[in-house]
Amino acid sequence: MSAPSDISPALSSPSDSAVSPTDVGLFVAVVLSWSMSWYALSLQADAAVAIQTSLMWRFVIACAIMFVWVAAVRERLSFPWRYHAAFGLLGVLIFCVNFMLFYYGSYYLISGLLSVVFSLASVFNLAIAFITSRRIPRGNVAFGALLGVVGIALMFAPEIAGQDWSGGALFGLGLCVAGTLSFCFGNQVSAKLQALKVPVLSASAWGMAYGAAGAGLMSVALGEDLSLVLEPVWLGSLLFLAVVSTVIAFWAYLTLLGRIGPARAGYATVVFPVLALLLSTVVEDYVFTLTALAGLVLVLAGNVLVLRGGRHRMSQLPRS
């Protein structure tokens, strides 16, 4: 899971430009990376390594590559100390708490369902915008958000009907919803940094560094071993998450944003949950019921409405 959903709102390009084969290739790279990352994440959680330790090493590797990348393109790396408070908050919200809650959520949910919950980040961003900026979404956008919530309810209908409040799938759903909210609040920090003219790559590199530090401190506090484990499945999934799902997917997504604009690039969040669930049917024996299929269709339709509506300004409430 590495979708930088609204992490780069300042990047844009004409959304009516023609889509080239390069754009298609970048889109496919992003979707495949994100779709497969959820199963790799579940392999990390199933390993005999503390989640905090796995997360620490993921972002130690990723941020090391990011810092080299930032230096190679000669972006700014030195910032006043007051900026590092924002970098630290970005790291805690997006690269620590967000991921950690999804790692724990994978104990209770198959990886495909994790991706469906995370795809609602655009819906949660609407709610946060309404609360913090008093902006009212247009009717079709609000309807799309409602469709997304109803779709999630349908996909988790068996647990809701059975009132399995003691744990299991509903607890995992709660963890993933909290993780998505953490990601969305991290987006707000990212937007503030961009308003201060901080390059996205630089902020992300520092954010990953602080996220890795936060996960490492948690491991130390819990008495966990911080050593790398030379176990093939854990090490392979770690490298995939750090290099492919974080750095390569991040590069492809940012490049796509610059080439075709955020409105169309954002449709990757509509496609990857479908592929992630199809992967779950193969490797995790997930079975599509008619109710779950209807729920998935509603989630995807809701995301499309929200993303299409995102091209237009939301109404502004008068300030009291």
Secondary structure, 3 states (H helix, E strand, C coil): CCCCCCCCCCCCCCCCCCCCHHHHHHHHHHHHHHHHHHHHHHHHHHCCCCHHHHHHHHHHHHHHHHHHHHHHCCCCCCCCHHHHHHHHHHHHHHHHHHHHHHHHHCCCCCHHHHHHHHCCHHHHHHHHHHHHHCEECCHHHHHHHHHHHHHHHHHCHHHHHCCCCCCHHHHHHHHHHHHHHHHHHHHHHHHHHHHCCCCHHHHHHHHHHHHHHHHHHHHHHCCCCCCCCCCHHHHHHHHHHHHHHHHHHHHHHHHHHHHHCHHHHCCHHHHHHHHHHHHHHHHCCCCCCHHHHHHHHHHHHHHHHHHHHCCCCCEECCCC
